[in-house]
Amino acid sequence: MFLRRSTRPCHEERNDVIEIVGLRKTLNGKRVLDGVDLDIHEGTSLVIMGPSGTGKSVLLKHIVGLFDPDEGDVFVEGLSVLNANGKQIQEIRSKISYVFQNSALFDSMTTAQNIQLGLSTDHCRQVYAMTDPLVLEAISLVNLGMEVLTLLPSALSGGMQKRVAIARAIVGRQRYILYDEPTTGLDPVNANVINRLIARVQRETGCTSIIVTHDVESAFFLGDRIVLLTDGKVRASGTPDELRHSNDPVVQDFLHPTLEKETIDG
């Protein structure tokens, strides 16, 4: 009988599968990341939150090797991303799925074809997307009907496009899923749908999730652990309860941004 691994392993069982060490990056003359250190545990959900422009998305891109750091390194299962050769970087990327902020669906491809892109090129050549069992399984997991498989992205709502992007991320059953602002641009109802979907994927697949968001409600709903980035540095890191009860005024100002305004207005 197949046993799915727990999505909430106890502390003793946790392994640091992704390590970020002393990461620094300057873009357009601005220090975006300034000495970031993070350990990401297997099978857990890490949320990276913070104001816009604090390096959250840049940090994700370093994990998959899209950016090279000025200093520091990222290790995926012990393998240096910075020093990896071409074969090794492909090995790293084969274990990681990336859900882009704008969904990044191909306009000329159907939903089925877009989802199938999450699989190997050889697989796509051999299996018709519309009847691919892996595609059908993925579309079912994100709660979309089979009727959308023939539709182009232009025929899908913003929320549906997000779900297709998540289906593409999970179809290959990668170990790690990176989400870049998955609820940006969605109304509260659809944002809630996407958050619940991400939680369901985490629960049912046991993957390791890294979620970038500036939305506090999403962060506390999704995160086993939350990291707050400010000015390119880790300002706070802990469980939702630990951040909620933090004595750091910067943390509290981010979590409760209306307090200062209410005090001034009062």
Secondary structure by P-SEA (a helix, b strand, c coil): cccccccccccccccccbbbcbbbbbccccccccbbbbbbbccbbbbbbbcccccaaaaaaaaacccccccccccccccccccccaaaaaaaaaabbbbcccccccccccaaaaaaccccaaaaacccccccaaaaaaaaaacccccccccccccccaaaaaaaaaaaaccccccbbbbccccccccaaaaaaaaaaaaaaaaacbbbbbbbbccaaaaaacccbbbbbccccccccccaaaaaacccaaaaaaaccaaaaaaaac
